[in-house]
Amino acid sequence: MVWDCEDLSPSKGMCKYTANGGFGPRLRGGDGGVLQETGWYDSDELALDVIFHDRIKRYECLTNDSSLASAVYVPFYAGLDVARHLWGHNVSTRDAMALEMVDLVTARPEWRALGGRDHFFVAGRTTWDFRRQGDVDTEWGNKLFRLPAVRNMTAIVVEASPWDRNDAAIPYPTAFHPATDEATFFWQDRVRGLERQWLFSFAGAHAEDSKSIASNLVEQCRASAACSLMECTKGPSNQCDSPASVMKLFQSSTFCLQPRGDRYTRRLAFDAVLAGCLPVFFHPGTAYVQYTWHLPKNHTDYSVYISEEDVRRNVSVEERLRRVPPEAVERMRGAVVGLIPAVTYSDTSTKLESTVNDAFDLALWGVIRKVAKMRKRIAEGRAEDEKPEMYSWKYPLLGEGQKAEDPHEWDPLFAFN
């Protein structure tokens, strides 16, 4: 699939993004001090299949003996596979390699041990690209995640379904891939001490979906002397695809608006964290119920939440943000800067010792913990976890003694139909 990279997108040349272990072409440092001299790449937000595989090949705890393994990695590039066939192909073509992968994996001896419940793979796109319900050519995506065997596995994606348990979301790749701990620490120190001239900023565009609040935020930003707007466009001149342009905007802003668009999540939320800009979320599905292996459970530690409904009622975002006390801003910025390693995929090609746990480490540990809990239940003779999947979004949020059926303020936002 990497060799056939020209087929991965009908509108975007993808071959360059598979270079350097999935990081893409190296970027020149500098840009007026916006970027460091090294460690920056023109990374595509959907290159996680290649990035993860390249990294896991260098993982220090690999074994060829599946009986000793904490989890079994399946090197199937599910995201690249579906990308080749999303446009102009029938469902048989879209499903072909997914079905072939299942036949191959389920025939192996390591599958029989636990029926695949210790297996995982990376599908570096949103979950919705793999959940086609019917077999009509006009329906979107393939049916990989609906295959019975795959439902036993853990699928790592950049956006998970709030109502299913077999996929787990991890951060979109950003453009920063430091090769040393020192490079990470230097960047953290740099963004921590920046002077920020804008109260808030927004990188986005008017939305075609009438339910989206993006258009409202564009207009609020335009009307405010305290906001800087970067309007995203289609085509090669889109500034929102330029790491230097995005970093320049976010580094000069105290708060960065992160509404959902045609999907819950957006890479720009992680660009904001990388720039030390406090993310402002408008729906819990954009981050809070997605990246539970990587972000703090208490979302007020690192972000501001303003409901979409408030924005639709024309609540002033600027007024809300001005109410945040300076000491709270400093506290949250410290938390955001501390999260930078957790949302960064480091460059380990030099094989240097590292004491920093990055996004890859946290993702792998998340899988291992999940498998370990399953093994423990089996060892104790307990039944499999039969929690209703419709509450999957809520389980990581529950405190001691709380039940998924208990009322939650976000229940209406994730009403299961």
N, C-alpha and C positions, 0 to 999 in steps of 0.2 A: 504493500500500500504506500509506503514511503517512496519506493522507486516510481510509482505511478502518481506522484504528488500533483501533477498537473490536472488530475481529474478530481481533486479534493474540493474545489470550489469553482462554480461557473463564472464568478465575477472577481475573483481574487487569486493572484498567483501564489500558491501555497508552498512551492518547492523551497523557497528561501527560508521559510519558517521551520522546516524540518532540520536545518543545519545546526551544528553545535549542540547535539543532544536534545533538540527540540527548542532550544532557546532562541533560535533564529540568528540573523546577522548581528555582529557586534556593532554597537554604536560608538561613535567618537565621543569621548568625554568632553567636559567643559560646558558648552552652550551657555556661556556667560555665568558659569558657576552653578547652573541648575542641576547638572549631573556630575557625578564623580568621573574621574578619568577612565576608570575601568569598572567592569562589573555590570555594564548596561547593554541590553540587547533589544532588538526590535522583535519582541516575542508576540506570537499570536495568542489570543485569549483561549483558543480551543486546541492548543498543542499539548495538552496534559498527557495524552496517551504516550507520546514519545518521551517527554520529560520524565515521567514516572518510571518508564521501563529503563531508560538510560541510567537513572539514579539507582534503581534496585539492582542492576547488574553489578554495581560497586558496593552494595550493602555488605557490611562486614559479617553478618550473621546468616548467610545463605547456607543451605544444606541440600544435597540431592536425595537425602533420606526423608521421605515424607512422614515417617513415623516419629521423627524428631522435630518436625516443623510445628511452629505455633500457628502458622497459617500457610496456605498454598496460593501462590500468585500465578494467575493465568495470563500469559503475555499476548493477549488478544486486543488489538487496537480497535475497539468497538466504535469509538468516535470517528476515526478515520474511515472505517468501513462504511458507516451510514452516510458520511459526508459525500462519498463518491456517487451515491444513488438517490439522494433526496429529491433531485429535480429530474423529471423526464424518464423515470424508470418505473416499471410495474412492481407490485408487491413481491412477486417471486424473486426478482433480482435483488430487491432491498433486503429480503430475508435470507438469501442463500448462504452467505458466509456465517451468519449467526447460527443457522441450523447446523452447518458443517462443524462449527466450533463446539456446539453442544454434543454432537455425535462423537467427536474426537475426545473431548474431556471426560464424558461419562463412561467411556470405554476403558479408561485408565484405572490401574489398581488403587491409586490414592483416592479416587472418587468414592470407591465402595466403602471406605472406612467410616465416613460420616455423611454420605450422600451429597457431598459438595458443600456442606454447611461451614466448612473451614476454608473454602475457596473464595478468592476475590479477584477482581479485574478492574481496569480503569476504562471508563467511557467518558472522555473529556469534553462532554457537551451537556446540555440540560437534559433532565430525565425524560422530557416530553418527546424527544427525538426517537425514543426507544419503546414507546407505549402505544403503538397503534392498536386500536381495539378490533377493527374489522379487517377484511381482506379486499377492500375496494381500492383501486389504484389512486383515487382522488384523496384518500386519507393520508395523513402526514406520517413519515418515519417508518421504522420497522417495528417488529413485535418482540425484539430481543428480551426485554424485561418482563414480558408476559409468558415466556416459555417456562413450563414447570421446573425444569432443571435449574434455570437461571434464578428463579425465585428462591432457591436454596442458597445461592451465592450472595456475596456482598459486591455491589456495583458502586464504584467511586465515580462521582460526577461533579460538575461545577454547580449544579442546581438540582436538589432532590425533590421528590414529591412529598408534600406534607402528610399524605395519606397512605404511604407505603413504607415498609420497614427494610426492604432489601437494597435500597440505595442510600448512600451517605455523601453529603456534599463537603468538598474541600475547596480552598480558595482558588480563584482564577489565577493563572500565572500573570505576574506583573513584568515589567521590563528589567527589574533589578535582580541580579543573580550573583551575589558576592562570593568570591573564592576563598575568603579568609574571615575569621571572626573579627579581626581588626577592621576590615572594610565595613562590616555590619555596625560595629560600635562607632566608627567614625561617622557613618551616615546618621545614626541615631543622635549623636551629639550635634551634628549640623542642623538637623530639622528641629531639634528641641530649642535651639537658640535663635531661630529666625524671627525677624520682625515681620509682622503680617499686616499689610495695609488694608485688606478688605475684611469686613465682618463676616461675610459669607460669599460663596461663589456657587455657580451651577454650570456644569458641562452637560449639555443636553440639547433637546430640540422640541419643537411643538409635536405633540403626539397625534397620530391618526385615530387612535382609539379615544372615543369620547369619554370613557371612564377614567382615563389617565389624568393625573394632576400635573403632568409635565408642562403643558401649555400654561397653566396657571402660574407655575413657578418661573417660567420664562418671563412672563409679564411682570410678576412681582420683582424679579431681579432687574429687569430693564427700568423699572420705576424707582429703584432704590439707588441712592448715591453710595450705599455701603456694600453693594453687590457687584461682582464681576461675572460677566456671562461669556461662556464659550459655546457658540452654537454648533452642534454637530451636524455634519452634512454627509451626503453620500459621494463616494468617489475618492480619488487620490489626494485631493486637497483638504480632506477632512482633518482638522486640527486635533480632534478627539482621538485620532489614531497616532498622534505624534507624542511619544513619551516625554520629550523635552517640553512641548507646549502644555501638556497636562500637568507635569510637575511644576512648571512655572506658575500656573494658575493656582494650584492647590497649596504650594509653598507660601503663597502670598495671602492665604485665606485662613481665618480662624475656624470657620465652619464650612463644610462642603455638603451640599444638598444631594441626596441619593434616593430619588423616587424609583419605584418600579416602572418598567416600560411595557414592552410586549411580553416580558417574562418577569418573574419576581426579582431576579438578581442582576447585578451589573459589575463588571470588572472595575469600573471607576471607583467603587467603594473601597477596593483594596489599594488603588492608586492614592486615594485620600489618606488612608492609614500610613502608607509609605511616605507621604509628604508631611506627616504629623498634623494633618488637618482633621478636626473632629467631625465624624460623619453624622449627618442628620437623616434619619430614616423615617419613612412615612407608612410603612407596612412591615409587620414582624417577619413576613416571608422573605424579605430582602436580605436579612442577615441573622436575626435572633433565633429562628427555628431551623436555620440551615447549617451554619458552621459551628456546631456545638463542640466539635473536637478542637477548635482553634480559637474561638472567642469566649470571653468570660460569660458565665451564666447571667450575671447581673448586667444588663445592657446599659444601665445608667452610669456604669463605671467608665465607659469609653465613648458614649454617643448620646445624642439627643433624639427623642421620639416625638414627632408631631403627627397626629393621625391624618390620614387622607381626608376623612370627613371634615376635620377642622379646616383644611385647605379649601375644600369645596364650599365651606361656609364663609370663605374669604377672610379667614383669620390671617393676620399679618405674620409671616415667618420672621421678618426682621424684628418685630416687637417681641416675639417669643424668644428669640436668640439674645436680644439685649437684656432680657430678664435673668439670664444665666450669670451668677456672680463670678467676678474675676478669679476668686480662689477655686471655684468649681471648674472653670476653664483650665486653670493650671493643673489641677488634679487629673482631669480627663486627658489633657495633653500628655501628661506623664504616662498614663495608662496606654494611650494610643501609640506613643513612641515605643513603649515596652512591647507592644504587639508586633512590631515590624518583623522580627525574626519568624514569628508564627505564620505570617502571610507571605513569606519569601521562600522561593525554591533556590537553594544555594548551588553554586557550581562546585562540585566535588571532584572534578576531573583531575585536579592536582593531587588528590588523595591526602590532603593535609589533615592533621588532627583537628577536631572541632569540638567545642564545648557548648555550642549554640544549637538548640533544637529548632529546626525550621519546619516549614509546612509539610514537607515529605515525612519527617520524623513523626510529627503529630498524627498524620494520616495513618501511617503504618501502625503506630501504637493504638490508635482507635480501632483498627481492624483486629489487632491481636487481643485487645481487651474484650471485644465483642465475641470472638471465638472462645476465649478463656471462660467467659460466663456461660456460654453454651455447653462447653465441656464439663464445667462444674455441675450444671443441672443434670447432665447425663450421669455423672459419677455418683451423684446423690440420689439417683433414681427418681428425680422429679420430672414431671411432664414438660414438654416443650413450652416455651413462652407463647401463650395463646392470647396475648393482649390484642384487642381490636385494632386493626391497622388504621382505622379512620382517625385514631388519636395519636398517630405516630409523631406529629408535630409537637404534641404536648408532653410526651414522656420525659424528654431531657429537662423540661422546665419544672417538673414536680418536686416539691419539697418533702420533708419527712412527714409521713402520715397522709399525704395527699393522694387522691385517686384521679385517674383520667376523667372519670365521669363528673367530677366536681366542677362547678361553674368557673369559667375563666374569662377575663375581659376580652380575650381575642377569639372566643368561640364563634362569634358571628362572622369573623374574617376568614375562618376555615370551615364554614358550614359544609358538611359533606353531602353532596347530592347524588 
